[in-house]
């Protein structure tokens, strides 16, 4: 990340992609969610600033951050981000686009997790 940011800048899409990839690596492969969380946030904020809310890379970052929150059991944050990402995908990429289908799968996973969480609260 350091080399990329020095060459092209902190807000360049290549730098943001490196930050996003590092966040995914830390959370999914190293179990270092505390270190990953600020990187997910930094990447998403950078994509929003540089590319706008509806750019495919921003939508991907939104959905990745949603999955991170789902994995952390933060269902409200996951739902909020997933809705934003899904709605953006449908509006700008179309219902049949693979990223839209991915967003719909994430939404289904969140709904299932919420149902399990509700069941646990009943018992």
N, CA and C atoms as an extended XYZ file, in Angstrom:
369
Properties=species:S:1:pos:R:3:atomname:S:1:resname:S:1:resid:I:1 pbc="F F F"
N         0.843       -1.188        0.000 N   UNK     1
C         0.000        0.000        0.000 CA  UNK     1
C         0.879        1.240        0.000 C   UNK     1
N         1.963        1.203        0.773 N   UNK     2
C         2.839        2.358        0.879 CA  UNK     2
C         3.416        2.797       -0.456 C   UNK     2
N         3.908        1.857       -1.237 N   UNK     3
C         4.491        2.197       -2.536 CA  UNK     3
C         3.441        2.790       -3.462 C   UNK     3
N         2.279        2.155       -3.501 N   UNK     4
C         1.219        2.641       -4.381 CA  UNK     4
C         0.796        4.044       -3.995 C   UNK     4
N         0.606        4.290       -2.691 N   UNK     5
C         0.145        5.618       -2.281 CA  UNK     5
C         1.212        6.682       -2.550 C   UNK     5
N         2.497        6.328       -2.409 N   UNK     6
C         3.555        7.302       -2.690 CA  UNK     6
C         3.615        7.636       -4.176 C   UNK     6
N         3.336        6.658       -5.025 N   UNK     7
C         3.448        6.875       -6.468 CA  UNK     7
C         2.224        7.584       -7.029 C   UNK     7
N         1.029        7.098       -6.690 N   UNK     8
C        -0.178        7.648       -7.309 CA  UNK     8
C        -1.056        8.444       -6.349 C   UNK     8
N        -0.787        8.390       -5.050 N   UNK     9
C        -1.551        9.159       -4.083 CA  UNK     9
C        -2.501        8.301       -3.265 C   UNK     9
N        -2.896        8.833       -2.098 N   UNK    10
C        -3.737        8.094       -1.155 CA  UNK    10
C        -5.145        7.834       -1.652 C   UNK    10
N        -5.639        8.682       -2.541 N   UNK    11
C        -7.028        8.560       -2.995 CA  UNK    11
C        -7.139        7.991       -4.403 C   UNK    11
N        -6.035        7.563       -4.964 N   UNK    12
C        -6.087        6.961       -6.298 CA  UNK    12
C        -6.810        5.620       -6.212 C   UNK    12
N        -7.629        5.289       -7.218 N   UNK    13
C        -8.340        3.996       -7.184 CA  UNK    13
C        -7.430        2.783       -6.978 C   UNK    13
N        -6.214        2.809       -7.499 N   UNK    14
C        -5.309        1.680       -7.271 CA  UNK    14
C        -4.924        1.564       -5.799 C   UNK    14
N        -4.694        2.705       -5.153 N   UNK    15
C        -4.383        2.703       -3.722 CA  UNK    15
C        -5.588        2.211       -2.932 C   UNK    15
N        -6.773        2.701       -3.281 N   UNK    16
C        -7.991        2.275       -2.585 CA  UNK    16
C        -8.233        0.782       -2.767 C   UNK    16
N        -7.929        0.270       -3.951 N   UNK    17
C        -8.060       -1.165       -4.183 CA  UNK    17
C        -7.091       -1.949       -3.306 C   UNK    17
N        -5.881       -1.448       -3.150 N   UNK    18
C        -4.906       -2.113       -2.274 CA  UNK    18
C        -5.372       -2.103       -0.827 C   UNK    18
N        -5.922       -0.961       -0.395 N   UNK    19
C        -6.429       -0.862        0.974 CA  UNK    19
C        -7.578       -1.852        1.182 C   UNK    19
N        -8.479       -1.893        0.227 N   UNK    20
C        -9.622       -2.813        0.311 CA  UNK    20
C        -9.151       -4.270        0.341 C   UNK    20
N        -8.204       -4.593       -0.507 N   UNK    21
C        -7.673       -5.962       -0.542 CA  UNK    21
C        -7.003       -6.335        0.774 C   UNK    21
N        -6.290       -5.389        1.363 N   UNK    22
C        -5.641       -5.644        2.652 CA  UNK    22
C        -6.692       -5.871        3.734 C   UNK    22
N        -7.765       -5.098        3.714 N   UNK    23
C        -8.842       -5.276        4.696 CA  UNK    23
C        -9.438       -6.673        4.583 C   UNK    23
N        -9.700       -7.100        3.373 N   UNK    24
C       -10.273       -8.436        3.156 CA  UNK    24
C        -9.289       -9.506        3.625 C   UNK    24
N        -8.023       -9.353        3.278 N   UNK    25
C        -7.016      -10.325        3.688 CA  UNK    25
C        -6.935      -10.417        5.207 C   UNK    25
N        -6.874       -9.266        5.870 N   UNK    26
C        -6.760       -9.265        7.335 CA  UNK    26
C        -7.977       -9.901        7.999 C   UNK    26
N        -9.160       -9.562        7.520 N   UNK    27
C       -10.369      -10.078        8.177 CA  UNK    27
C       -10.653      -11.526        7.800 C   UNK    27
N       -10.537      -11.861        6.538 N   UNK    28
C       -10.935      -13.198        6.080 CA  UNK    28
C        -9.857      -14.258        6.259 C   UNK    28
N        -8.597      -13.867        6.183 N   UNK    29
C        -7.523      -14.867        6.191 CA  UNK    29
C        -6.624      -14.806        7.423 C   UNK    29
N        -6.646      -13.685        8.115 N   UNK    30
C        -5.788      -13.544        9.286 CA  UNK    30
C        -6.576      -13.429       10.589 C   UNK    30
N        -7.902      -13.251       10.486 N   UNK    31
C        -8.721      -13.105       11.687 CA  UNK    31
C        -8.445      -11.825       12.451 C   UNK    31
N        -7.947      -10.808       11.770 N   UNK    32
C        -7.579       -9.546       12.422 CA  UNK    32
C        -8.623       -8.475       12.109 C   UNK    32
N        -9.832       -8.691       12.618 N   UNK    33
C       -10.936       -7.791       12.292 CA  UNK    33
C       -10.724       -6.385       12.836 C   UNK    33
N       -10.080       -6.250       13.985 N   UNK    34
C        -9.843       -4.911       14.537 CA  UNK    34
C        -8.926       -4.088       13.636 C   UNK    34
N        -7.977       -4.746       13.007 N   UNK    35
C        -7.088       -4.040       12.086 CA  UNK    35
C        -7.772       -3.802       10.744 C   UNK    35
N        -8.673       -4.686       10.373 N   UNK    36
C        -9.330       -4.586        9.074 CA  UNK    36
C       -10.391       -3.493        9.042 C   UNK    36
N       -11.122       -3.304       10.135 N   UNK    37
C       -12.259       -2.377       10.146 CA  UNK    37
C       -11.906       -0.973        9.648 C   UNK    37
N       -10.837       -0.353       10.152 N   UNK    38
C       -10.542        1.000        9.652 CA  UNK    38
C       -10.117        1.014        8.185 C   UNK    38
N        -9.564       -0.092        7.713 N   UNK    39
C        -9.185       -0.154        6.299 CA  UNK    39
C       -10.411       -0.245        5.403 C   UNK    39
N       -11.396       -1.056        5.804 N   UNK    40
C       -12.658       -1.099        5.052 CA  UNK    40
C       -13.261        0.306        4.970 C   UNK    40
N       -13.289        0.981        6.116 N   UNK    41
C       -13.875        2.322        6.181 CA  UNK    41
C       -13.091        3.305        5.314 C   UNK    41
N       -11.773        3.267        5.402 N   UNK    42
C       -10.936        4.166        4.612 CA  UNK    42
C       -11.143        3.947        3.116 C   UNK    42
N       -11.172        2.690        2.707 N   UNK    43
C       -11.376        2.390        1.291 CA  UNK    43
C       -12.738        2.899        0.826 C   UNK    43
N       -13.780        2.607        1.594 N   UNK    44
C       -15.119        3.029        1.197 CA  UNK    44
C       -15.225        4.547        1.124 C   UNK    44
N       -14.710        5.240        2.134 N   UNK    45
C       -14.757        6.703        2.116 CA  UNK    45
C       -13.992        7.267        0.922 C   UNK    45
N       -12.853        6.649        0.618 N   UNK    46
C       -12.074        7.100       -0.536 CA  UNK    46
C       -12.803        6.874       -1.847 C   UNK    46
N       -13.395        5.698       -2.014 N   UNK    47
C       -14.160        5.430       -3.227 CA  UNK    47
C       -15.315        6.411       -3.376 C   UNK    47
N       -16.025        6.677       -2.277 N   UNK    48
C       -17.146        7.620       -2.342 CA  UNK    48
C       -16.656        8.997       -2.796 C   UNK    48
N       -15.541        9.431       -2.223 N   UNK    49
C       -15.007       10.756       -2.528 CA  UNK    49
C       -14.515       10.860       -3.967 C   UNK    49
N       -13.786        9.841       -4.415 N   UNK    50
C       -13.123        9.916       -5.716 CA  UNK    50
C       -14.032        9.471       -6.864 C   UNK    50
N       -14.781        8.408       -6.656 N   UNK    51
C       -15.558        7.824       -7.748 CA  UNK    51
C       -17.059        8.073       -7.645 C   UNK    51
N       -17.520        8.456       -6.469 N   UNK    52
C       -18.955        8.672       -6.286 CA  UNK    52
C       -19.636        7.428       -5.743 C   UNK    52
N       -20.852        7.606       -5.251 N   UNK    53
C       -21.577        6.531       -4.572 CA  UNK    53
C       -22.051        5.412       -5.482 C   UNK    53
N       -22.170        5.666       -6.765 N   UNK    54
C       -22.770        4.664       -7.659 CA  UNK    54
C       -21.769        3.975       -8.578 C   UNK    54
N       -20.503        4.283       -8.427 N   UNK    55
C       -19.475        3.619       -9.248 CA  UNK    55
C       -19.390        2.151       -8.855 C   UNK    55
N       -19.177        1.250       -9.803 N   UNK    56
C       -19.088       -0.179       -9.469 CA  UNK    56
C       -18.054       -0.509       -8.395 C   UNK    56
N       -16.921        0.186       -8.377 N   UNK    57
C       -15.920       -0.073       -7.331 CA  UNK    57
C       -16.425        0.365       -5.959 C   UNK    57
N       -17.166        1.473       -5.926 N   UNK    58
C       -17.750        1.922       -4.656 CA  UNK    58
C       -18.801        0.928       -4.188 C   UNK    58
N       -19.626        0.466       -5.114 N   UNK    59
C       -20.661       -0.512       -4.757 CA  UNK    59
C       -20.026       -1.808       -4.233 C   UNK    59
N       -18.936       -2.234       -4.853 N   UNK    60
C       -18.227       -3.424       -4.377 CA  UNK    60
C       -17.706       -3.210       -2.964 C   UNK    60
N       -17.147       -2.022       -2.717 N   UNK    61
C       -16.621       -1.708       -1.393 CA  UNK    61
C       -17.735       -1.679       -0.348 C   UNK    61
N       -18.878       -1.120       -0.711 N   UNK    62
C       -20.035       -1.103        0.193 CA  UNK    62
C       -20.434       -2.530        0.554 C   UNK    62
N       -20.506       -3.388       -0.439 N   UNK    63
C       -20.921       -4.773       -0.193 CA  UNK    63
C       -19.866       -5.544        0.603 C   UNK    63
N       -18.591       -5.291        0.335 N   UNK    64
C       -17.539       -5.924        1.137 CA  UNK    64
C       -17.635       -5.506        2.601 C   UNK    64
N       -17.886       -4.223        2.837 N   UNK    65
C       -18.014       -3.727        4.211 CA  UNK    65
C       -19.261       -4.318        4.869 C   UNK    65
N       -20.309       -4.503        4.084 N   UNK    66
C       -21.519       -5.152        4.592 CA  UNK    66
C       -21.212       -6.579        5.047 C   UNK    66
N       -20.480       -7.318        4.228 N   UNK    67
C       -20.097       -8.690        4.594 CA  UNK    67
C       -19.229       -8.705        5.852 C   UNK    67
N       -18.334       -7.746        5.967 N   UNK    68
C       -17.503       -7.641        7.162 CA  UNK    68
C       -18.386       -7.489        8.393 C   UNK    68
N       -19.348       -6.579        8.319 N   UNK    69
C       -20.258       -6.377        9.460 CA  UNK    69
C       -21.076       -7.627        9.746 C   UNK    69
N       -21.501       -8.321        8.713 N   UNK    70
C       -22.225       -9.577        8.906 CA  UNK    70
C       -21.353      -10.577        9.661 C   UNK    70
N       -20.117      -10.709        9.246 N   UNK    71
C       -19.190      -11.630        9.915 CA  UNK    71
C       -18.946      -11.239       11.369 C   UNK    71
N       -19.049       -9.945       11.665 N   UNK    72
C       -18.853       -9.458       13.032 CA  UNK    72
C       -20.137       -9.527       13.857 C   UNK    72
N       -21.234       -9.948       13.234 N   UNK    73
C       -22.512      -10.021       13.931 CA  UNK    73
C       -23.193       -8.678       14.082 C   UNK    73
N       -22.745       -7.682       13.354 N   UNK    74
C       -23.343       -6.337       13.403 CA  UNK    74
C       -24.392       -6.253       12.293 C   UNK    74
N       -25.540       -6.856       12.569 N   UNK    75
C       -26.547       -7.044       11.528 CA  UNK    75
C       -27.168       -5.746       11.041 C   UNK    75
N       -27.372       -4.787       11.929 N   UNK    76
C       -27.972       -3.520       11.483 CA  UNK    76
C       -27.055       -2.790       10.513 C   UNK    76
N       -25.766       -2.755       10.820 N   UNK    77
C       -24.810       -2.127        9.910 CA  UNK    77
C       -24.731       -2.897        8.599 C   UNK    77
N       -24.728       -4.218        8.698 N   UNK    78
C       -24.687       -5.055        7.498 CA  UNK    78
C       -25.916       -4.812        6.629 C   UNK    78
N       -27.088       -4.760        7.248 N   UNK    79
C       -28.328       -4.532        6.495 CA  UNK    79
C       -28.321       -3.171        5.814 C   UNK    79
N       -27.914       -2.137        6.546 N   UNK    80
C       -27.901       -0.781        6.001 CA  UNK    80
C       -26.984       -0.687        4.781 C   UNK    80
N       -25.772       -1.208        4.924 N   UNK    81
C       -24.824       -1.158        3.812 CA  UNK    81
C       -25.277       -2.035        2.648 C   UNK    81
N       -25.799       -3.212        2.959 N   UNK    82
C       -26.246       -4.103        1.899 CA  UNK    82
C       -27.376       -3.465        1.091 C   UNK    82
N       -28.318       -2.829        1.779 N   UNK    83
C       -29.422       -2.166        1.075 CA  UNK    83
C       -28.886       -1.088        0.143 C   UNK    83
N       -27.958       -0.281        0.646 N   UNK    84
C       -27.369        0.762       -0.188 CA  UNK    84
C       -26.672        0.160       -1.408 C   UNK    84
N       -25.859       -0.873       -1.166 N   UNK    85
C       -25.139       -1.514       -2.267 CA  UNK    85
C       -26.076       -2.193       -3.255 C   UNK    85
N       -27.066       -2.904       -2.736 N   UNK    86
C       -28.027       -3.597       -3.603 CA  UNK    86
C       -28.814       -2.607       -4.446 C   UNK    86
N       -29.325       -1.560       -3.807 N   UNK    87
C       -30.100       -0.563       -4.540 CA  UNK    87
C       -29.255        0.105       -5.621 C   UNK    87
N       -28.001        0.413       -5.294 N   UNK    88
C       -27.110        1.000       -6.290 CA  UNK    88
C       -26.836        0.051       -7.442 C   UNK    88
N       -26.624       -1.204       -7.122 N   UNK    89
C       -26.366       -2.205       -8.172 CA  UNK    89
C       -27.570       -2.339       -9.101 C   UNK    89
N       -28.757       -2.421       -8.509 N   UNK    90
C       -29.961       -2.561       -9.334 CA  UNK    90
C       -30.123       -1.337      -10.228 C   UNK    90
N       -29.948       -0.143       -9.670 N   UNK    91
C       -30.147        1.095      -10.427 CA  UNK    91
C       -29.116        1.289      -11.531 C   UNK    91
N       -27.854        0.980      -11.231 N   UNK    92
C       -26.790        1.344      -12.153 CA  UNK    92
C       -26.195        0.182      -12.935 C   UNK    92
N       -26.384       -1.036      -12.459 N   UNK    93
C       -25.825       -2.183      -13.168 CA  UNK    93
C       -26.902       -3.092      -13.740 C   UNK    93
N       -28.101       -3.000      -13.190 N   UNK    94
C       -29.208       -3.826      -13.671 CA  UNK    94
C       -29.414       -5.068      -12.821 C   UNK    94
N       -30.626       -5.567      -12.846 N   UNK    95
C       -31.036       -6.706      -12.032 CA  UNK    95
C       -30.222       -7.966      -12.317 C   UNK    95
N       -29.808       -8.158      -13.557 N   UNK    96
C       -29.136       -9.408      -13.940 CA  UNK    96
C       -27.613       -9.363      -13.840 C   UNK    96
N       -27.074       -8.236      -13.468 N   UNK    97
C       -25.613       -8.110      -13.370 CA  UNK    97
C       -25.095       -9.011      -12.240 C   UNK    97
N       -23.944       -9.654      -12.427 N   UNK    98
C       -23.391      -10.529      -11.380 CA  UNK    98
C       -23.212       -9.837      -10.030 C   UNK    98
N       -22.840       -8.556      -10.031 N   UNK    99
C       -22.662       -7.869       -8.753 CA  UNK    99
C       -24.013       -7.666       -8.062 C   UNK    99
N       -25.061       -7.421       -8.835 N   UNK   100
C       -26.401       -7.301       -8.259 CA  UNK   100
C       -26.819       -8.633       -7.653 C   UNK   100
N       -26.549       -9.714       -8.362 N   UNK   101
C       -26.892      -11.040       -7.840 CA  UNK   101
C       -26.112      -11.335       -6.560 C   UNK   101
N       -24.860      -10.914       -6.521 N   UNK   102
C       -24.041      -11.065       -5.309 CA  UNK   102
C       -24.671      -10.286       -4.161 C   UNK   102
N       -25.114       -9.058       -4.440 N   UNK   103
C       -25.762       -8.236       -3.411 CA  UNK   103
C       -27.022       -8.918       -2.889 C   UNK   103
N       -27.797       -9.514       -3.775 N   UNK   104
C       -29.015      -10.217       -3.359 CA  UNK   104
C       -28.671      -11.431       -2.495 C   UNK   104
N       -27.579      -12.100       -2.805 N   UNK   105
C       -27.132      -13.233       -1.977 CA  UNK   105
C       -26.708      -12.756       -0.591 C   UNK   105
N       -26.007      -11.630       -0.539 N   UNK   106
C       -25.605      -11.069        0.754 CA  UNK   106
C       -26.847      -10.707        1.559 C   UNK   106
N       -27.810      -10.086        0.899 N   UNK   107
C       -29.054       -9.712        1.580 CA  UNK   107
C       -29.738      -10.946        2.177 C   UNK   107
N       -29.760      -12.014        1.426 N   UNK   108
C       -30.358      -13.273        1.906 CA  UNK   108
C       -29.577      -13.818        3.113 C   UNK   108
N       -28.259      -13.754        3.055 N   UNK   109
C       -27.436      -14.210        4.184 CA  UNK   109
C       -27.699      -13.383        5.440 C   UNK   109
N       -27.859      -12.082        5.262 N   UNK   110
C       -28.140      -11.208        6.403 CA  UNK   110
C       -29.511      -11.534        6.983 C   UNK   110
N       -30.497      -11.744        6.120 N   UNK   111
C       -31.841      -12.090        6.593 CA  UNK   111
C       -31.826      -13.399        7.377 C   UNK   111
N       -31.071      -14.369        6.884 N   UNK   112
C       -30.958      -15.649        7.599 CA  UNK   112
C       -30.287      -15.459        8.955 C   UNK   112
N       -29.240      -14.660        8.998 N   UNK   113
C       -28.547      -14.401       10.267 CA  UNK   113
C       -29.469      -13.666       11.238 C   UNK   113
N       -30.266      -12.737       10.719 N   UNK   114
C       -31.204      -11.996       11.574 CA  UNK   114
C       -32.271      -12.932       12.136 C   UNK   114
N       -32.735      -13.889       11.324 N   UNK   115
C       -33.738      -14.852       11.793 CA  UNK   115
C       -33.149      -15.733       12.892 C   UNK   115
N       -31.922      -16.170       12.723 N   UNK   116
C       -31.257      -16.977       13.746 CA  UNK   116
C       -31.089      -16.151       15.019 C   UNK   116
N       -30.710      -14.900       14.876 N   UNK   117
C       -30.523      -14.016       16.031 CA  UNK   117
C       -31.851      -13.817       16.763 C   UNK   117
N       -32.930      -13.632       16.029 N   UNK   118
C       -34.255      -13.480       16.659 CA  UNK   118
C       -34.658      -14.747       17.397 C   UNK   118
N       -34.355      -15.877       16.810 N   UNK   119
C       -34.699      -17.167       17.444 CA  UNK   119
C       -33.924      -17.331       18.752 C   UNK   119
N       -32.659      -16.941       18.746 N   UNK   120
C       -31.844      -17.020       19.965 CA  UNK   120
C       -32.397      -16.121       21.056 C   UNK   120
N       -32.891      -14.951       20.691 N   UNK   121
C       -33.434      -14.019       21.664 CA  UNK   121
C       -34.727      -14.547       22.280 C   UNK   121
N       -35.480      -15.340       21.527 N   UNK   122
C       -36.711      -15.941       22.053 CA  UNK   122
C       -36.420      -16.975       23.124 C   UNK   122
N       -35.323      -17.676       22.939 N   UNK   123
C       -34.969      -18.770       23.861 CA  UNK   123
C       -34.112      -18.267       24.925 C   UNK   123
